[in-house]
Structure formats: C-alpha cells, structure tokens
Amino acid sequence: MEWLILLALGAFVGLLAGLFGIGGGLILVPALSILLPLLDLASNEQALAIAIATTLASVAITGSAAAITHIRSGNVDWLSVRKLTLGIAVGAICGALLTSSLPIDLLGIAFGVIELLIALQMLLGKQPSSSKTEPSWLASSAFGWFSGMLSALIGIGGGTMNTPWLVWHGISLPVAIATSSLLGVIIGLAGTATHLGSDLIQWTTLLILVSASLITAPLGATLTHRLPIQTLKRGFSLLIFVLGLVMLVKFA
C-alpha cells in the first residue's frame, strides 16, 4: 500500500513539474512530511528534514526529464542559464546546509508561510510586467544565490521565484518556464550533493517517486503549450494554500 501511495504522489508531482516549470517541492515536501510518519517510514521529528532532502533529489531527477523536453523544443534561454547558474549552485549548497541546522518547527513554519504567500500571489493572478532590461551578471548572481539558498532550504525547485524574475527581464512566459525548469535541476543537484553525507535522503522512497514522475514530467512539459495555464494555476494555488495551512497547523 505504501508504494502505491508514493507512486500516485510521484505521478502527480511529475506532471506539475513539467507543466509549471517547478520541481514539485511545494507539493512533495508537505505531503511527505505528513505521509512518512503515517507510513512508519520516518519519525515525526525527522520527517520534514527527510522530506526536504529526498525532494531535492527528486527535483534533480524529475526536473531533468522536464528540462530535456524543454531543451529539445528550443525554449531554454541559455544566456540566463549562464548568468544564474553559479549563484544558484552556491546558494543551494548554503540552503541545504541550513536545513540540517535549523530547528524543525521553525523550518516547518517558514515553509508554510512561504507556501501561503506563493498561493496568494498566484490566486491574485498578477503577472510580473516585462521591463525588457537585461540584468547584469552581478545582479543575476546575487538573485541566483538568494533563489538557490531559499529553494534548497525548503526543498523546492525555485520556479516560483525564477520564472517571475525571467519574465520581468523580458523573457516570454513559456521560455521562462522552460529555463526555470533547467535551473531547478541545478538546485536539486547541488542540494542533493550537499545532503549525501547526512543520511536524510530516503533512497527507496525516492526511487518509487521518480519512477512515476519521470513518466508524467515530459507529459506536463508538452501540455504547457496546450492547456489553459491560468485556470490550472488557480487550482494549483488553492492546493498549495491548503498545504501551507496544514504545515502551519502541524508545526506552529
């Protein structure tokens, strides 16, 4: 029964990863932090840290499938990737290190608050206006560090920050989503490498999750250009709003 639940979760997260250019952590982290103790796969005290570390590894693998689809479609902005990669990688390492050192209750509350803020922004439907101004390498590196640090700290792929940043600097939404998908892989890889010595990654759980998400992520990436994204985003925002409330209730 445990593997069926994890397979279904992995399939759902993979679809979202491809569809919205996110790593799926906004769903996977709260879901795993709740499910792991219920399935007797982790204690309540360790569930959140394990969920974050395992999710980052899932982001690296699942995000790769979605990113490859976007690369083949020619939608990735490689100049932005080059400008952001170093800052994102260093930030992700810092964030992963902080995950193991911060109190779990504080980490859980922070995740819940961030989810609520992201959900509210999506529900309001406000899109960043395009400035058509190309950011400097220094500005890109600074933003990349912040995005990578915060993303790895709470176990997400960074799409909710990276996509608006790219759109604001003159990149179309489909290209921003595709580029953000690749940047999420970098965050996942850097965070996973940092967690390798911490015993926080549950490899069996990871294998079950990604076996399903690798199938659905390319499908999500393909559907990006075919489905009413705004309608889907509203439904997605309601889901993460509820999950944010659950995290606050659990850890507050």
Backbone torsions as a table, in degrees:
resi	resn	phi	psi	omega
1	MET	NA	-37.4	-178.8
2	GLU	-60.0	-44.2	-175.5
3	TRP	-70.8	-28.7	176.7
4	LEU	-67.0	-42.0	178.7
5	ILE	-63.5	-44.4	-179.6
6	LEU	-68.7	-35.0	176.6
7	LEU	-63.1	-44.6	179.4
8	ALA	-63.6	-41.8	178.4
9	LEU	-63.2	-44.2	179.3
10	GLY	-62.0	-40.2	179.2
11	ALA	-64.1	-43.1	-179.5
12	PHE	-65.1	-44.5	-179.2
13	VAL	-66.8	-39.1	178.2
14	GLY	-61.6	-40.7	178.3
15	LEU	-62.1	-43.6	178.6
16	LEU	-65.9	-37.5	-179.4
17	ALA	-60.0	-45.3	179.4
18	GLY	-73.3	-36.7	-174.2
19	LEU	-70.4	-40.4	-173.9
20	PHE	-112.7	1.9	-179.2
21	GLY	69.0	30.0	179.1
22	ILE	-113.9	166.1	179.9
23	GLY	-84.9	-12.0	-179.9
24	GLY	91.0	0.1	-177.2
25	GLY	-64.9	-28.7	179.6
26	LEU	-61.6	-26.8	176.5
27	ILE	-96.1	-45.3	-170.7
28	LEU	-68.5	-41.4	-177.5
29	VAL	-62.8	-54.1	178.7
30	PRO	-64.8	-36.4	179.9
31	ALA	-63.1	-46.6	-179.7
32	LEU	-68.9	-36.8	-179.9
33	SER	-63.4	-26.3	176.8
34	ILE	-88.1	-42.9	-174.1
35	LEU	-73.6	-39.3	-174.5
36	LEU	-56.9	-47.0	176.3
37	PRO	-65.8	-37.7	179.8
38	LEU	-64.4	-33.0	179.8
39	LEU	-91.8	7.2	-179.1
40	ASP	59.2	35.7	178.8
41	LEU	-103.0	-9.5	177.8
42	ALA	-164.8	156.7	176.2
43	SER	-78.8	161.4	177.4
44	ASN	-59.7	-33.9	-177.0
45	GLU	-70.8	-32.8	-175.7
46	GLN	-102.7	-8.8	-171.1
47	ALA	-58.6	-43.7	-176.1
48	LEU	-67.1	-46.3	179.8
49	ALA	-62.5	-40.7	177.2
50	ILE	-64.8	-41.5	179.5
51	ALA	-61.0	-42.5	-179.5
52	ILE	-65.7	-47.5	-178.2
53	ALA	-65.6	-43.7	-179.8
54	THR	-66.8	-37.1	178.7
55	THR	-65.0	-40.8	178.4
56	LEU	-59.8	-39.7	177.0
57	ALA	-66.0	-38.3	177.0
58	SER	-65.6	-39.2	177.6
59	VAL	-58.8	-42.5	-179.1
60	ALA	-62.8	-41.7	-175.9
61	ILE	-80.5	-52.5	-179.1
62	THR	-63.6	-42.9	179.5
63	GLY	-60.9	-31.5	179.0
64	SER	-62.7	-41.3	179.5
65	ALA	-62.6	-44.5	178.7
66	ALA	-67.5	-41.9	-177.7
67	ALA	-64.1	-39.1	178.9
68	ILE	-61.5	-41.0	177.6
69	THR	-62.2	-42.7	179.3
70	HIS	-66.8	-39.2	179.7
71	ILE	-62.8	-44.4	-180.0
72	ARG	-63.4	-29.4	178.9
73	SER	-81.2	-6.9	177.2
74	GLY	76.5	24.1	-175.2
75	ASN	-98.1	-1.1	-177.1
76	VAL	-83.9	132.3	175.7
77	ASP	-89.7	101.8	-171.2
78	TRP	-72.8	-26.5	177.3
79	LEU	-65.0	-43.5	177.8
80	SER	-63.5	-39.1	178.1
81	VAL	-60.3	-45.1	-179.6
82	ARG	-64.3	-39.1	-178.1
83	LYS	-70.1	-34.3	-172.7
84	LEU	-94.8	-20.3	-169.6
85	THR	-58.3	-49.4	-175.9
86	LEU	-62.0	-49.1	179.7
87	GLY	-61.1	-41.8	-179.6
88	ILE	-64.6	-43.5	-178.9
89	ALA	-64.4	-46.2	179.7
90	VAL	-65.4	-42.6	178.6
91	GLY	-61.9	-39.8	-179.7
92	ALA	-64.8	-37.9	177.2
93	ILE	-63.9	-43.9	178.7
94	CYS	-62.5	-44.4	-178.9
95	GLY	-64.2	-41.0	178.9
96	ALA	-64.5	-36.6	177.5
97	LEU	-66.2	-37.7	180.0
98	LEU	-68.4	-30.5	-179.4
99	THR	-56.1	-39.8	-176.8
100	SER	-79.1	-14.1	-174.0
101	SER	-108.0	-21.1	-179.2
102	LEU	-80.4	148.5	175.3
103	PRO	-59.3	138.5	-176.1
104	ILE	-60.4	-41.2	-179.9
105	ASP	-60.9	-42.9	178.9
106	LEU	-64.1	-41.5	179.8
107	LEU	-63.7	-42.6	179.6
108	GLY	-65.2	-42.7	178.3
109	ILE	-64.6	-42.5	178.9
110	ALA	-60.4	-42.3	179.8
111	PHE	-63.6	-44.1	179.9
112	GLY	-61.1	-44.0	179.5
113	VAL	-63.4	-43.5	-180.0
114	ILE	-63.2	-41.4	177.7
115	GLU	-61.3	-42.7	179.6
116	LEU	-62.8	-42.5	-179.9
117	LEU	-64.7	-42.7	178.8
118	ILE	-64.8	-42.4	-180.0
119	ALA	-62.9	-42.8	179.6
120	LEU	-63.9	-40.9	178.7
121	GLN	-61.9	-41.4	-179.8
122	MET	-70.8	-38.5	179.7
123	LEU	-64.9	-37.5	179.1
124	LEU	-68.1	-21.0	175.3
125	GLY	72.8	17.7	-178.9
126	LYS	-82.0	121.1	178.8
127	GLN	-98.6	141.7	178.3
128	PRO	-65.9	134.2	177.8
129	SER	-75.6	150.1	-178.1
130	SER	-86.0	125.4	179.8
131	SER	-89.8	-15.2	-177.4
132	LYS	59.0	18.1	179.6
133	THR	-103.3	121.9	-179.3
134	GLU	-75.6	123.3	-178.4
135	PRO	-70.6	151.7	177.3
136	SER	-72.6	166.7	177.6
137	TRP	-64.4	-36.7	-179.7
138	LEU	-67.0	-45.3	178.9
139	ALA	-63.2	-40.6	178.6
140	SER	-64.1	-41.7	-179.8
141	SER	-66.4	-41.0	179.8
142	ALA	-65.2	-46.1	177.6
143	PHE	-63.9	-41.8	179.5
144	GLY	-58.8	-41.1	179.3
145	TRP	-63.1	-45.7	-179.4
146	PHE	-63.4	-45.9	-179.7
147	SER	-62.8	-45.2	-180.0
148	GLY	-65.6	-40.6	-179.0
149	MET	-64.3	-51.2	-178.0
150	LEU	-65.6	-38.9	-178.9
151	SER	-64.4	-47.7	-179.1
152	ALA	-69.5	-31.4	180.0
153	LEU	-60.7	-40.4	-177.1
154	ILE	-110.1	3.0	171.5
155	GLY	82.3	39.0	177.9
156	ILE	-121.1	167.1	-177.2
157	GLY	-85.9	-6.2	175.0
158	GLY	86.9	3.2	-177.6
159	GLY	-63.5	-31.0	-179.5
160	THR	-69.6	-17.0	175.6
161	MET	-105.0	-43.7	-174.4
162	ASN	-69.1	-39.2	-179.0
163	THR	-63.3	-48.8	176.2
164	PRO	-60.4	-38.5	178.4
165	TRP	-58.9	-46.0	-178.6
166	LEU	-66.7	-42.6	179.2
167	VAL	-62.8	-41.5	179.9
168	TRP	-61.6	-27.5	179.9
169	HIS	-98.6	29.2	167.2
170	GLY	90.9	10.7	-179.1
171	ILE	-98.8	135.0	-178.6
172	SER	-63.6	154.6	-175.3
173	LEU	-58.8	-46.2	178.7
174	PRO	-59.6	-40.4	178.8
175	VAL	-70.0	-37.8	177.8
176	ALA	-63.0	-41.5	178.1
177	ILE	-63.0	-44.7	-179.7
178	ALA	-63.6	-44.2	180.0
179	THR	-65.6	-41.7	178.8
180	SER	-62.4	-34.2	178.4
181	SER	-61.5	-42.9	178.5
182	LEU	-68.5	-40.0	178.3
183	LEU	-63.4	-33.4	177.0
184	GLY	-63.6	-33.8	176.7
185	VAL	-63.4	-40.4	179.2
186	ILE	-63.3	-43.2	177.3
187	ILE	-61.1	-46.2	-179.4
188	GLY	-61.9	-42.7	-179.4
189	LEU	-66.4	-44.8	-179.5
190	ALA	-65.9	-42.8	178.9
191	GLY	-66.1	-41.0	179.4
192	THR	-63.8	-44.7	179.2
193	ALA	-59.6	-36.0	179.4
194	THR	-69.6	-33.4	-177.4
195	HIS	-85.6	-5.4	-173.7
196	LEU	-58.4	-32.6	-178.6
197	GLY	-92.8	8.8	-173.8
198	SER	-103.7	-7.2	-177.7
199	ASP	61.0	23.7	179.5
200	LEU	-91.2	-19.4	-178.5
201	ILE	-82.5	122.6	175.3
202	GLN	-90.8	102.4	-171.3
203	TRP	-68.6	-36.1	178.3
204	THR	-66.2	-45.8	176.8
205	THR	-59.9	-43.1	179.2
206	LEU	-59.8	-44.9	-178.2
207	LEU	-60.8	-42.3	179.9
208	ILE	-66.0	-44.0	-178.8
209	LEU	-61.5	-49.7	-173.6
210	VAL	-75.2	-23.5	177.5
211	SER	-61.9	-30.5	176.4
212	ALA	-89.3	-41.4	-175.2
213	SER	-68.2	-29.4	178.5
214	LEU	-65.9	-24.9	178.2
215	ILE	-79.8	-41.5	-173.7
216	THR	-87.9	-21.2	-179.3
217	ALA	-62.2	-46.9	177.1
218	PRO	-61.9	-33.7	177.1
219	LEU	-63.0	-43.6	177.9
220	GLY	-62.4	-41.0	178.9
221	ALA	-63.5	-37.7	177.8
222	THR	-68.0	-39.2	-177.8
223	LEU	-72.4	-15.0	-179.5
224	THR	-51.8	-37.8	-175.0
225	HIS	-95.9	5.0	-174.8
226	ARG	-121.1	-20.7	-175.2
227	LEU	-106.1	157.6	177.0
228	PRO	-70.3	93.6	-172.1
229	ILE	-60.7	-37.9	-177.7
230	GLN	-63.0	-40.8	177.4
231	THR	-64.5	-42.9	179.4
232	LEU	-64.3	-38.7	-179.2
233	LYS	-64.9	-35.5	178.8
234	ARG	-65.7	-41.8	177.1
235	GLY	-64.7	-41.0	178.8
236	PHE	-64.7	-40.2	-179.0
237	SER	-65.8	-37.3	176.8
238	LEU	-63.6	-38.8	179.6
239	LEU	-64.3	-47.8	-177.8
240	ILE	-72.8	-24.2	174.0
241	PHE	-63.6	-45.2	178.2
242	VAL	-63.9	-43.3	179.3
243	LEU	-64.9	-35.9	176.0
244	GLY	-62.2	-42.6	177.1
245	LEU	-63.2	-40.3	178.9
246	VAL	-61.8	-41.6	179.4
247	MET	-64.5	-40.4	179.1
248	LEU	-65.1	-42.1	178.9
249	VAL	-64.0	-38.8	-176.8
250	LYS	-70.7	-39.6	-172.0
251	PHE	-106.8	-13.8	-178.3
252	ALA	-70.7	NA	NA
